[in-house]
C-alpha cells in the first residue's frame, strides 16, 4: 500500500481516537460507530468500560503501526508522539475509566519512557523540553510543534495549528488569550490593562483565577510571570467573581513574538516591545484580530509528570527517574528540584496544576485524585458558594446531550440527570 495513504489513515484514526477519548473522559458511556458499520446504520451506546477497552486496543494498534512508518510528521499533523502520548494519558486514568476494574500505571510509564527516549538530548537540561516556558504559548510556538523546526525542543507532541488568515476561530488559543485579558483604564478600581499589550485587538474580560490556584505558586515561578497581581490593581480574593480584577489576571497564552532568554521581541521584525523591568510587555506597535498562536493538546512536560505520578500512585517505576522527571519541569520554571519527600499525591496534583493550567487536564486530574466532587477539596465558588462547598458526585460525568437522547430514545442518561 502507498505509505502516504497509510500515514493518512493512521492520522485519521488518531483524530477519531481523541474524539472517543473525550467521550470516555467527559461523558463515560457514549455513542459509538466505526467504518465497520453498514451505510445508514445507527450508532450504538457503549458503556464506559467497553469504550475504554476499544480505545486502548485501537491506540495500541495505531502506535505500533506508526512505529513501522518512516513518514515524517508534517507541521499541523499528528504522528507517533501524539498518538502514544494520548495512549499514556488513557492509561493514566484507567482506574477511573474502568470503575476500578483495571489499572494502567505500568503501561502508562512504559509509553512515557518510549516518548522520552525519542526526545531527550536537547532543550532544557537535555530533557527535550523547551528552554523557555512561556514561548510554548506565544505566536512563535509553531517551532515547538511536530514539523515545526526546533527538533531539539520539540515539546508540543500534538498541537492545533492556527494562522490568523487561514484558521480563524473563536476557540482554542483565541478563546484563552481574549478571555484572560481586558482593555480598561479604571482608576477607581486601581487597574489598567490593554489587549494590545498581548498582541490582540479583541478582549473578552471574562476569565480570572481563584485564590486557591494562586497559592500553589511561589515567587519567581516563570509560569506565572505574566500575571497581573496586587501591584497592578488586582486582588487575591474572589469575593465577587463577576468583577474582572477580583482575582489575579492569569495570563499564559499570548500573541507575542518570542525574543531571547525568555523575553519578548523588540526588533523591527517583531511587532511587540518595549518591556518593563520585570520583562512584561508594555505596549504593541501592531495588533491582530486573530492570533497566530498554536494550541498544544499534549506536551512532553505532561509525559514527564505522568511518569512521576505513576510512581507515586501506582508504586511502579524508578524513584530516581520520578524525581528527575518532575525536577525537569519545576526547574525549567525557576523552582527547586524535587526531593524524596515531595513524592506525594498532593504534590504531583499541584505541580500538574502549575504546569498544565488551561491545557485541558485539570478536571480529569481532580477526578482521578477524587477531589473534584464532594467536599474533599474546596475552591472559591465551588458549589456556587464564596468559600466553596461540596458538589454532587454526578458531576464526575456530564449529562448525555438531550439531542442524542431525542435522536435515539433507547440511549440511557447518566445517573443523577
C-alpha positions in Angstrom: 0.0 0.0 0.0 1.0 3.6 -0.6 2.9 4.8 2.6 1.4 8.2 2.2 -2.1 6.8 2.3 -1.2 4.5 5.2 0.0 7.6 7.1 -3.2 9.5 6.4 -5.3 6.6 7.6 -3.3 6.4 10.9 -3.7 10.2 11.4 -7.5 9.9 10.8 -7.7 7.0 13.3 -5.7 9.1 15.8 -8.1 12.0 15.4 -11.1 9.7 15.9 -9.4 8.2 19.0 -9.0 11.6 20.5 -12.7 12.2 20.0 -13.6 9.0 21.7 -11.1 9.8 24.5 -13.1 12.9 25.3 -16.4 10.8 25.3 -14.8 8.4 27.8 -13.4 11.2 29.9 -16.4 13.6 30.0 -19.5 11.5 29.4 -18.4 8.0 30.2 -20.8 6.0 28.1 -21.4 7.3 24.6 -22.4 6.8 21.0 -20.1 4.5 19.1 -19.7 3.8 15.4 -16.8 2.9 13.1 -16.2 2.2 9.4 -17.3 -1.4 10.0 -20.9 -0.3 10.4 -23.2 -0.6 7.4 -24.2 2.5 5.5 -27.1 4.2 7.3 -26.6 2.1 10.4 -27.2 4.0 13.7 -24.6 4.3 16.4 -24.9 2.1 19.4 -24.4 3.2 23.0 -21.3 1.6 24.6 -20.5 1.6 28.3 -17.5 3.4 29.6 -15.7 0.2 30.2 -16.3 -1.0 26.7 -15.3 2.3 25.1 -12.1 2.2 27.2 -11.2 -1.3 26.1 -11.9 -0.5 22.4 -9.9 2.8 22.7 -6.9 1.1 24.4 -6.7 -1.6 21.7 -7.2 1.0 18.9 -4.4 3.2 20.2 -2.0 0.3 20.8 -2.5 -0.7 17.2 -2.1 2.8 15.9 1.1 3.3 17.9 2.5 0.0 16.7 1.8 0.9 13.0 3.2 4.4 13.4 6.5 2.9 14.7 6.7 0.9 11.5 6.3 4.1 9.4 9.1 6.2 8.0 6.9 9.1 7.2 7.9 12.4 8.7 5.2 14.3 10.6 4.2 17.5 8.8 3.5 20.7 10.7 0.0 20.7 11.9 -0.4 16.9 11.6 -0.3 14.2 14.3 2.1 11.3 14.4 3.6 8.7 16.7 4.3 11.1 19.6 0.8 12.4 19.7 -0.9 9.0 19.5 1.4 7.5 22.1 1.0 10.4 24.5 -2.8 10.1 24.2 -2.4 6.4 25.0 -0.3 7.2 28.0 -3.0 9.6 29.2 -5.6 7.0 28.7 -3.7 4.5 30.9 -3.1 7.2 33.5 -6.9 7.4 34.0 -7.6 3.7 33.6 -8.8 3.2 37.2 -11.4 6.0 36.7 -12.5 4.9 33.3 -12.9 1.2 34.3 -14.5 1.9 37.7 -11.5 0.3 39.4 -11.5 -2.9 37.3 -8.2 -2.0 35.6 -5.1 0.0 36.5 -2.7 1.3 33.9 0.2 2.7 35.9 2.8 0.4 34.4 1.5 0.7 30.9 1.4 4.5 31.2 5.1 4.5 32.3 6.1 2.3 29.5 4.8 4.6 26.9 6.1 7.7 28.7 9.6 6.2 28.7 9.4 5.5 24.9 8.4 9.1 24.2 11.1 10.5 26.5 13.7 8.3 24.9 12.9 9.9 21.5 13.1 13.5 22.8 15.9 13.7 25.4 19.3 15.2 24.5 18.5 18.8 23.7 16.5 21.6 25.2 16.3 22.3 28.9 19.0 20.3 30.7 18.9 17.7 27.9 15.3 16.8 28.7 13.9 17.8 25.3 11.7 20.4 27.0 11.7 24.0 25.6 14.1 26.2 27.3 11.5 28.9 28.0 8.1 28.0 29.2 6.1 31.0 28.0 7.4 30.7 24.5 5.3 27.5 24.2 2.2 29.7 24.4 3.0 32.7 22.2 2.7 33.3 18.4 6.1 31.6 17.7 5.2 28.3 19.4 4.9 26.6 16.0 8.7 25.9 16.3 8.0 23.5 19.1 5.3 21.6 17.2 5.9 18.4 15.2 7.5 19.5 11.9 8.0 23.0 13.4 11.7 23.1 13.0 13.1 23.2 16.6 13.8 19.5 16.9 15.9 19.9 20.0 12.9 21.4 21.9 10.1 19.6 20.1 7.9 19.7 23.3 4.5 20.1 21.8 3.8 16.4 20.9 0.4 17.2 19.4 -1.0 20.7 18.7 -3.6 22.5 16.8 -2.1 24.8 14.2 -3.6 28.3 13.9 -2.8 31.0 11.5 -4.6 34.4 11.5 -5.5 34.4 7.9 -6.5 30.8 7.2 -7.6 29.3 10.5 -9.8 31.9 12.1 -11.6 30.5 15.1 -13.2 31.8 18.3 -11.9 28.6 20.1 -8.5 27.3 21.2 -5.8 29.9 21.7 -8.1 32.8 20.6 -10.5 31.9 23.4 -7.8 31.5 26.0 -6.0 34.7 25.1 -9.0 37.0 24.8 -10.8 35.6 27.8 -7.9 36.3 30.1 -7.3 39.9 29.1 -9.3 43.2 29.1 -8.9 46.7 27.8 -9.7 49.0 30.7 -8.3 52.0 32.5 -10.3 52.1 35.7 -8.6 54.3 38.2 -11.3 53.9 40.7 -10.5 50.2 40.8 -6.8 50.7 40.6 -6.0 48.8 37.5 -5.4 49.2 33.8 -4.8 46.6 31.1 -4.7 46.6 27.4 -5.3 43.8 24.9 -2.6 45.5 22.7 0.0 44.5 25.3 -0.6 40.9 24.4 -0.7 41.4 20.6 -4.5 41.3 20.2 -7.2 43.8 19.2 -10.0 41.8 20.9 -10.5 41.2 24.6 -13.4 39.4 26.4 -12.8 40.3 30.0 -14.2 37.0 31.4 -11.6 34.6 32.9 -9.7 35.3 36.1 -8.3 32.9 38.6 -9.2 31.6 42.1 -7.1 32.3 45.1 -6.6 28.6 45.8 -4.8 28.3 42.4 -2.6 31.3 43.1 -1.5 29.9 46.4 0.1 26.9 44.6 2.7 29.2 43.1 5.8 30.7 44.9 7.7 33.8 43.9 9.9 33.5 40.9 7.8 30.9 39.1 8.1 31.7 35.5 4.8 30.1 34.7 3.0 33.0 36.5 5.3 35.8 35.4 2.8 37.4 33.1 0.0 37.6 35.7 -1.3 40.9 36.9 -1.5 40.9 40.7 -1.9 43.4 43.6 0.7 45.9 42.2 -1.4 46.0 39.1 -4.7 46.6 40.9 -5.9 43.0 41.1 -6.8 41.2 44.3 -6.0 37.7 45.5 -9.5 37.2 47.0 -12.5 36.2 44.9 -15.4 37.9 46.8 -17.1 38.9 43.6 -16.4 36.6 40.7 -18.2 38.8 38.2 -15.6 41.6 38.7 -12.6 41.0 36.4 -9.9 42.3 38.8 -11.4 40.3 41.7 -8.7 37.6 41.4 -5.4 37.8 39.5 -5.3 38.1 35.7 -3.8 34.7 34.9 -2.2 35.4 31.5 -0.4 32.5 30.0 -1.3 32.3 26.3 -0.4 35.4 24.2 0.1 36.6 20.7 3.5 37.9 21.5 6.7 37.3 19.4 9.4 35.5 21.3 12.7 37.3 21.8 15.7 35.8 23.6 16.2 34.3 27.0 12.5 34.4 27.9 11.9 38.0 26.9 9.8 39.4 24.1 10.9 40.8 20.7 11.7 44.5 20.4 13.2 44.2 16.9 11.6 45.6 13.7 11.0 42.0 12.6 8.7 41.6 15.6 5.7 43.8 16.3 5.9 44.0 20.1 8.0 46.0 22.5 9.2 47.5 24.7 9.1 45.6 28.0 9.2 46.8 31.6 11.8 45.9 34.3 10.0 42.6 35.0 10.1 41.6 31.4 6.3 42.2 30.8 5.2 43.7 27.6 4.0 47.3 27.9 2.7 48.3 24.5 2.3 47.0 21.0 3.2 48.6 17.7 0.7 46.4 15.9 -2.0 44.0 16.9 -4.2 41.3 15.3 -7.8 40.3 15.4 -6.9 36.6 15.2 -3.9 35.1 17.0 -1.0 33.2 15.3 -0.7 31.0 18.5 -1.0 27.3 18.1 -2.8 25.3 20.8 -0.8 22.5 22.5 -3.0 19.4 23.1 -0.3 17.3 24.8 3.2 18.3 25.7 6.4 16.5 26.7 6.2 18.1 30.2 2.9 16.2 30.7 4.6 13.0 29.9 7.4 13.6 32.4 4.7 14.3 35.1 2.7 11.3 34.1 5.7 9.0 34.8 6.2 10.6 38.2 2.5 10.2 39.1 2.6 6.6 38.1 5.4 6.1 40.6 3.5 7.9 43.4 0.1 6.4 42.8 0.9 3.0 41.4 4.2 2.3 43.1 5.8 1.4 39.7 9.0 2.5 38.0 12.2 4.0 39.4 12.3 6.6 42.2 15.3 8.4 40.8 13.7 8.9 37.5 10.4 10.0 39.1 12.4 12.7 40.9 14.5 13.7 37.9 11.5 13.9 35.6 9.4 16.1 37.9 12.5 18.2 38.5 12.9 19.0 34.8 9.5 20.6 34.9 9.9 22.5 38.2 13.5 23.7 37.5 12.6 24.9 34.0 10.0 27.1 35.8 12.8 28.5 38.1 11.8 26.4 41.1 13.9 23.9 43.1 14.4 20.3 42.2 12.2 17.6 43.8 13.4 15.6 46.7 12.1 12.3 48.0 9.7 13.9 50.5 7.9 15.6 47.5 6.7 12.4 46.1 3.1 12.7 47.3 -0.3 12.7 45.6 -1.0 16.3 46.6 2.4 17.5 45.3 2.0 15.9 41.9 -1.5 17.2 41.6 -0.3 20.7 42.4 2.6 20.5 40.0 0.3 19.5 37.2 -1.9 22.5 38.1 1.1 24.9 37.9 2.5 23.4 34.7 -0.7 22.5 32.7 -3.3 25.0 33.6 -5.6 25.9 30.7 -4.4 22.8 28.8 -7.5 20.6 29.3 -6.2 18.4 32.2 -7.4 19.9 35.4 -10.9 18.4 35.6 -9.6 14.9 34.8 -6.8 15.3 37.3 -9.2 16.3 40.1 -11.5 13.4 39.3 -8.6 10.9 39.2 -7.5 12.2 42.7 -11.0 12.1 44.0 -11.1 15.8 44.7 -13.5 17.1 42.0 -16.8 16.4 43.7 -17.9 16.2 47.3 -16.1 18.4 49.9 -12.7 16.7 49.9 -11.1 19.7 48.2 -12.7 23.2 48.0 -12.0 26.3 46.0 -13.7 29.7 45.8 -17.3 29.4 44.4 -17.3 25.7 44.1 -20.9 24.8 44.6 -21.8 28.4 44.0 -20.7 29.4 47.5 -17.9 32.1 48.0 -15.9 29.9 50.4 -16.6 26.7 48.4 -19.0 23.8 49.1 -19.5 20.2 48.3 -20.9 19.3 44.9 -22.8 16.2 43.9 -21.0 13.1 42.8 -22.9 13.0 39.5 -20.7 15.8 38.2 -17.9 13.4 37.7 -19.7 12.9 34.4 -21.6 15.3 32.3 -25.1 14.6 31.1 -25.7 12.9 27.7 -26.9 15.8 25.5 -30.7 15.9 25.0 -30.2 15.9 21.3 -28.6 12.5 21.5 -31.4 11.1 23.7 -34.1 12.6 21.4 -32.5 11.1 18.3 -32.1 7.6 19.9 -34.5 7.3 22.9 -33.1 3.8 23.7 -29.9 5.6 24.9 -29.6 5.8 28.7 -28.9 9.1 30.5 -26.0 9.2 33.0 -27.0 8.7 36.7 -28.3 11.7 38.5 -29.5 13.7 35.5 
